[in-house]
């Protein structure tokens, strides 16, 4: 992906340099060039999708495709800010297009009203990164297995009430650079003694260090055997959000939708039953996920969308610009505790 991105639109115009001046000062011209040459597919224009779209457009990617076949509802208008209040009944991607484009005219933003699951495999291979929100488990695994071998970065995310998550698969060899304090070697004329022989770190000077990170697939991350090997050793560190995600993805698969507030009683009972079925099938105690979780996982909450969308957008920008160390692989947010959890899944 490095060569492909850098060859496209290698020169940034004076207008773009002025537009992205603060970002170029923050992460450098080379990183901005890589962003400027990247095309991203965003699936799902709910509250989380709108936050991700905003962050990518303002960062200055080459192009962003908004893919969503669903229609605008009252909940859509409450959860996301790109849809006008008079757009009820319209397609969500189309209704979000005008305000999204207005954020940054230099980014090519387009709307696609097709159903993501109906798209052929080669459609997803046209992008440098794919971000999937509000998608089924099987579809996310399909896209991840399709894109990863082609070095296309894959991100997944959702918000369920007070809870949210992000997953990233950047492939087996994701290259990036980090800024580190420069180590200054001592001259031969330095005074003798142990202290004089030690290299000195100059906090006022930095150097760019190239690094490589390896990521596991979504399928591997969701199908961990917690009863054996390294996973069993790390089990106590796994956040509750991981098991909550497994239950909610099961609900989405079985019911073809997420839990709804207008069917709270029925859906709460289904969630509790699925909690028991899913965790027992995983070989772990159902006590890992307290039964009161059903009170906090209905609908998209705008503040949670903002937090998770900020992290998700940031990670996509970091991956495409190849600047700074990425999270590996999950980020979980618990709005009740106001905290996020990262890096419990790394390479295989």
C-alpha positions in Angstrom: 0.0 0.0 0.0 2.9 2.4 0.6 3.9 2.6 -3.0 0.3 2.7 -4.3 -0.6 5.6 -2.0 2.5 7.6 -2.5 2.5 7.5 -6.3 -1.0 8.9 -6.4 -1.3 12.7 -6.0 2.3 13.0 -4.7 2.3 16.7 -4.9 0.1 18.8 -2.6 -1.1 22.1 -4.0 -0.6 25.5 -2.2 -4.3 25.5 -1.4 -4.1 22.1 0.2 -0.9 23.1 2.1 -2.8 26.0 3.5 -5.9 23.9 4.3 -3.9 21.2 6.1 -1.2 23.4 7.6 -1.8 22.4 11.2 -1.9 18.7 10.3 1.3 18.9 8.3 3.0 20.6 11.3 1.7 17.8 13.5 2.5 14.7 11.5 4.6 15.9 8.6 4.2 16.3 4.8 4.9 12.7 3.9 2.1 11.5 6.1 -0.3 14.1 4.6 0.7 13.0 1.1 -0.2 9.4 2.0 -3.6 10.5 3.3 -4.1 12.7 0.2 -3.6 9.5 -1.9 -6.0 7.3 0.0 -9.6 6.2 -0.8 -11.8 4.9 2.0 -15.1 3.0 2.0 -17.4 3.7 5.0 -20.3 1.3 5.5 -23.1 2.5 7.7 -24.2 6.1 8.2 -25.6 5.9 11.7 -24.3 8.1 14.5 -20.9 6.3 14.6 -20.6 6.4 10.8 -21.2 10.2 10.8 -18.4 10.8 13.3 -16.0 8.7 11.3 -16.9 10.4 8.1 -16.3 13.8 9.7 -12.9 12.9 11.0 -11.7 11.4 7.7 -13.0 14.3 5.6 -11.4 16.9 7.8 -8.1 14.9 7.8 -8.0 15.2 4.1 -8.2 11.7 2.5 -8.4 11.6 -1.3 -11.9 10.2 -1.5 -14.6 8.8 0.9 -17.5 6.6 -0.3 -20.6 6.5 2.0 -22.3 3.1 1.6 -25.7 2.6 3.2 -29.0 1.2 1.9 -31.1 2.1 5.0 -33.6 4.9 5.2 -33.6 7.9 7.6 -35.7 7.4 10.7 -36.3 9.7 13.7 -33.5 7.8 15.6 -31.1 8.5 12.7 -31.8 12.2 13.0 -31.2 12.1 16.8 -28.0 10.1 16.5 -26.1 11.8 13.7 -25.5 15.3 12.6 -25.0 15.0 8.8 -28.7 14.3 8.1 -31.1 17.3 7.9 -34.2 17.1 10.1 -36.5 17.1 7.0 -34.8 14.1 5.4 -37.1 11.4 7.0 -37.6 8.5 4.6 -34.6 9.3 2.4 -31.6 7.1 2.0 -29.1 7.7 4.8 -26.0 7.9 2.6 -27.6 10.3 0.2 -29.1 12.4 2.9 -25.6 12.7 4.5 -23.8 13.6 1.4 -24.3 17.4 1.2 -23.2 18.2 4.7 -20.3 15.7 4.5 -19.0 17.4 1.3 -19.4 20.8 2.8 -16.9 19.9 5.6 -14.0 19.8 3.0 -14.5 20.5 -0.7 -11.1 19.1 -1.4 -12.2 15.5 -0.6 -14.2 13.6 -3.1 -17.3 12.4 -1.2 -19.9 10.2 -2.9 -22.9 8.3 -1.7 -23.8 4.7 -2.6 -27.3 3.5 -1.8 -26.7 -0.3 -2.5 -26.8 -2.9 0.2 -23.2 -3.7 1.3 -23.8 -7.4 1.5 -24.9 -7.4 -2.2 -21.6 -5.8 -3.4 -19.3 -8.1 -5.4 -15.9 -8.9 -3.9 -13.9 -6.7 -6.3 -15.9 -3.6 -5.2 -14.1 -3.7 -1.8 -10.6 -4.0 -3.4 -10.8 -0.5 -4.9 -10.1 1.1 -1.6 -7.0 1.6 0.7 -9.1 1.2 3.8 -12.6 -0.2 4.6 -14.5 0.8 7.7 -17.6 -1.3 8.6 -20.2 0.0 11.1 -23.5 -1.6 12.0 -22.6 -4.8 10.0 -23.2 -8.5 10.7 -20.4 -10.7 12.0 -20.4 -12.9 8.9 -20.1 -9.9 6.6 -17.3 -8.3 8.6 -15.4 -11.6 8.6 -16.0 -11.9 4.8 -14.6 -8.4 4.1 -11.7 -8.8 6.4 -10.7 -12.1 4.8 -11.1 -10.6 1.4 -9.1 -7.3 2.0 -6.3 -8.3 4.4 -4.3 -10.4 1.8 -4.5 -7.4 -0.6 -3.0 -5.1 2.1 -6.3 -3.2 2.4 -6.8 -2.0 6.0 -10.0 -3.1 7.6 -11.8 -1.5 10.6 -15.0 -2.4 12.3 -17.0 -0.5 14.9 -20.3 -0.2 16.6 -22.1 1.7 19.4 -24.6 -0.1 21.6 -26.1 2.4 24.2 -23.4 3.2 26.7 -20.9 0.8 25.0 -18.8 0.9 21.9 -15.9 -0.9 20.3 -13.4 -0.7 17.5 -11.4 -3.4 15.8 -8.5 -3.0 13.3 -6.8 -5.5 11.0 -3.8 -3.8 9.4 -2.3 -7.0 8.0 0.7 -9.1 8.8 3.2 -6.3 8.0 1.9 -2.8 8.8 4.7 -0.3 8.4 4.8 2.9 10.3 7.2 5.5 11.7 7.4 6.9 15.3 9.1 10.0 16.4 11.7 9.3 19.2 14.2 11.5 21.1 17.5 11.5 19.4 20.4 9.6 21.0 23.6 11.7 20.9 26.9 9.8 20.8 29.6 11.1 23.0 32.8 12.4 21.3 36.1 10.7 21.8 37.3 13.7 23.7 34.7 13.2 26.4 35.9 12.7 30.0 36.7 9.2 31.1 34.3 7.3 33.4 31.1 5.2 33.2 28.8 8.2 32.8 30.8 9.6 29.9 30.5 6.4 28.0 26.7 6.2 28.1 24.8 7.6 25.1 22.9 10.8 25.9 19.3 11.5 25.0 18.6 15.0 23.7 14.9 15.8 24.4 15.1 18.8 22.0 16.1 16.6 19.0 14.0 13.8 17.5 14.5 11.1 14.9 12.0 9.0 12.9 12.1 5.3 13.6 10.6 2.8 11.2 8.7 -0.1 12.7 6.5 -3.0 11.6 3.4 -4.4 13.4 1.5 -7.6 12.8 -2.2 -8.0 13.3 -4.5 -11.0 13.6 -7.8 -11.3 11.6 -11.2 -10.6 13.0 -12.2 -14.2 12.7 -9.2 -15.2 14.9 -10.0 -12.5 17.4 -13.6 -13.6 17.8 -12.8 -17.3 18.0 -10.1 -17.3 20.7 -9.9 -20.5 22.7 -9.8 -19.0 26.2 -9.1 -22.3 27.9 -5.6 -23.0 26.5 -2.2 -21.5 25.9 -1.4 -17.8 26.0 -5.1 -16.8 25.9 -5.8 -18.6 29.2 -2.9 -16.7 30.8 -4.2 -13.3 29.6 -7.9 -14.1 30.3 -8.1 -12.1 33.5 -7.2 -8.9 31.5 -9.9 -9.3 28.9 -12.5 -6.5 29.2 -16.2 -7.2 29.7 -16.8 -5.4 26.4 -15.4 -8.3 24.5 -18.0 -10.7 25.8 -20.8 -8.1 25.5 -19.8 -7.7 21.8 -20.1 -11.5 21.3 -23.6 -11.5 22.7 -24.7 -8.4 20.6 -23.3 -9.8 17.4 -25.2 -13.0 18.1 -28.4 -11.0 18.6 -27.8 -9.2 15.3 -27.2 -12.4 13.5 -30.3 -14.2 14.8 -32.7 -11.3 14.7 -31.4 -9.3 11.8 -31.4 -6.2 13.9 -30.1 -4.7 17.1 -32.1 -4.5 20.4 -34.8 -1.9 20.1 -36.2 0.3 22.9 -39.8 -0.2 21.8 -39.4 -3.9 22.4 -37.2 -3.6 25.5 -38.9 -6.3 27.6 -38.8 -8.9 24.9 -35.3 -8.1 23.7 -33.9 -8.0 27.3 -35.1 -11.6 27.8 -33.5 -12.6 24.5 -30.2 -10.9 25.4 -30.1 -12.7 28.8 -30.7 -16.1 27.1 -28.0 -15.3 24.5 -25.6 -14.3 27.2 -26.0 -17.7 28.7 -25.7 -19.6 25.4 -22.8 -17.6 24.0 -20.6 -17.6 27.1 -21.2 -21.3 27.8 -20.3 -22.1 24.2 -17.1 -20.1 24.7 -16.3 -22.1 27.8 -16.4 -19.2 30.2 -18.5 -18.3 33.2 -21.7 -16.3 32.4 -20.9 -14.2 35.5 -18.3 -12.4 33.4 -21.1 -10.4 32.0 -23.4 -9.2 34.7 -27.1 -9.5 33.9 -27.8 -5.7 34.3 -25.9 -5.2 31.0 -29.3 -5.3 29.2 -30.1 -1.9 30.7 -27.3 -0.1 28.9 -27.0 -1.5 25.4 -30.0 -0.1 23.5 -29.7 2.5 20.7 -26.8 4.7 19.6 -26.0 7.4 22.1 -24.4 10.5 20.5 -21.7 11.1 23.2 -20.6 7.5 22.9 -20.6 7.8 19.1 -18.3 10.9 19.4 -15.8 9.1 21.6 -15.7 5.8 19.6 -15.8 7.7 16.3 -12.9 9.8 17.4 -10.8 6.8 18.2 -11.9 4.9 15.0 -11.2 7.9 12.8 -7.9 8.5 14.4 -6.8 4.9 13.9 -7.7 5.0 10.2 -5.8 8.2 9.7 -2.8 6.7 11.5 -2.9 3.6 9.4 -3.2 5.4 6.1 -0.6 8.0 6.9 1.7 5.3 8.5 2.5 7.7 11.3 2.6 6.5 15.0 1.9 3.2 16.6 -1.6 1.7 16.0 -3.8 0.1 18.6 -3.8 -3.7 18.4 -6.6 -4.8 17.8 -9.6 -3.9 19.9 -10.7 -0.7 21.6 -13.6 -1.0 24.0 -15.5 1.9 25.5 -17.7 1.7 28.6 -19.7 4.9 29.0 -20.6 4.0 32.6 -17.0 4.0 33.6 -15.8 6.6 31.1 -12.8 4.5 30.1 -11.5 2.7 27.1 -9.5 -0.5 26.9 -7.0 -1.3 24.2 -4.3 -3.7 23.0 -5.5 -7.0 24.4 -5.2 -8.6 21.0 -2.0 -8.3 19.1 -0.3 -10.5 16.6 -0.9 -14.3 16.5 
